[in-house]
């Protein structure tokens, strides 16, 4: 059941900053209850749903006018602020109800032209529905129980049983002017109701206060939930997640991802996978009617743009051949779907990426596919909710969502497409990057720079405390993993965990290393072996494992090593570090030679004198003293006479990651050192 979280003291914390005017009180309480709704994902999935309040504000002439504050495009109810509920003059919007027809473009223009601030975001596409309802506060949600009810065949009988006349029913109409008018007309005929059920869509409530409307959201939803639980013909439960997948299934993930990536180049799309596999999902995927259910469509039109109308369905014993065949078939079917429906638009539409956004894979689980980890997680969340609605709907009499025509109209609706932020393509955005030594100074700077450029990060280090400090600097497209790279099975565990989290790999930045001072004559063999374990063999083992994934994905990949200037220009008493690094540089060239045919490039960075865990303050003091110079001169002793910092090394790695026609190259980042230059 859904808990009511309203609290008077908490509400006041949102009202106080906005002042004691009617506008401030109304908007503050509206922001507060909007956040309460948004904090429960099952009520409104990822930016879905919208809220509003009608209030008064002074215009430029110091006159009070009626306005409606409604959720703006691009804002999420969970984190919404006052600016996310732009104020619009109410009277001009109410006048629009007199019209017989109003195009989407004219509706948007009317809404924008009546904004009090020209810099405000576009008001919700359902603004007119909020405006036409004569209530001070209005809430629109998509709670799972209501989506179940909204897609059942006996909805009228069930609504009467649960609510009597307190919930009016609105037939499915695409959001916009026509839906707003129809909903308002239905309310006018049933003015004693407390809310609306929008068939195949969602739920509206209202009240004289934000609290009253929010209370109704929770109370109505709980009533429907109670009815569902009472009438379910089957047991439904959510079990514990499956913690690991076997290696064979993980290989299938990289094959799926590689195939989708190969056929998404025209859309500047690099797929990331998010896997969900609790007991309810796994049981659902074993349903004998799974193929029939996959063709039914989505629980709410708001979901179409995120997850497409249908998932791709694999059989219980799928193999690589089936993956390729079914992905080809899915794309062909999507092209046919597009061609069937675009005729109504006189061929003015451009087809979206025809690859699936959701895959039902028995034995793996539900796979959400997005442009990065956050996007894939969003898709998976919505897809899981759809499974729950389908599962319960089928048990309660049948699941009957909107038809193909309505689905297409939403999927290619310009107003709906605008909800997804457009961004310029990036050579790094959405790429999954493994970075070892991520807890160190250089690793942290590499992580930060790649994160800023839109990459998914899988950060690896033995030092979990500092690794988590690195992770705190990143966004949600980041996973950290503690590992001692010198352990025999470390590389396989790193690769398998990364595949489980992201579905594939695009770039390996093998950065981890360790150095200590010792002359060759005084060097103990066991210490040299220890140095080789981390500074060479760890790089070798990880490169071998990641290369297998790259080859399996069939879309190429990049391996980048942190080699060090020691490989070509040894420093006194640094032989234990330079010997494995010199071997690593040879490995770089050998791998480049052997992996080029698979479109896998192998490059490296030779850095020098970077303040880090390798070059500590103590070591800087010692080495500058041995040369008879001060520390600043020691650190800036290069052709440019400038100290090289960790961020400059990170820029070198980013440059190589973006390079499309470079392999077997070692980039020097040392401010200029003729003795260490290569060619």
Secondary structure, 3 states (H helix, E strand, C coil): CCCCCCCHHHHHHHHHHHCCCHHHHHHHHHHHHHHHHHCCCCCCCCCCCEEEEEEEEECCCCCEEEEEEEEECCCCHHHCCHHHEEEEEHHHHHHHHHCCCCCHHHHHHHHHHCECCCCCCCECCCHHHHHHCCCCEEEEECCHHHHHHHCCCCHHHHHHHHHCCCEEEECCCCCCHHHHHHHHHHHHHCCCCCEEEECCCEEEEEECCHHHHHHHHHHHHHHHHHHHHHHCCCCCCCCCCCCCCCHHHHHHHHHHHHHHHHCCHHHCCCCEEEEECCHHHHHHHCCCCHHHHHCCCCCCHHHHHHHCCCCEEECCCCCHHHHHHHHHHHHHHHHHHHHHHHHHHCCCCCCCCCCCCEEEECCCEEEEEECCHHHHHHHHHHHHHHHHHHHHHHHCCCCCCCCHHHHHHHHCCHHHHCCCCCCCCCCCCCCEEEEECCCCHHHHHHHHHHHHCCCEEEEEECCHHHHHHHHHCCCCCEEEEECCCCCCCHHHHHHHHHHHHHCCCCEEEECCCCCCCECCCCCCHHHHHHHHHHHHHHHHHHHHHHHHHHHHHCCCEEEEEECCHHHCCCCCCEHHHHHHHHHHHHHHHHHHHHHHHHCEEEEEEEECCCECCCECHHHHHHHHHHCCCCHHHHHCCCCCCCCCCHHHHHHHHHHHHHCCCCCCCEEEECCCCHHHCCC
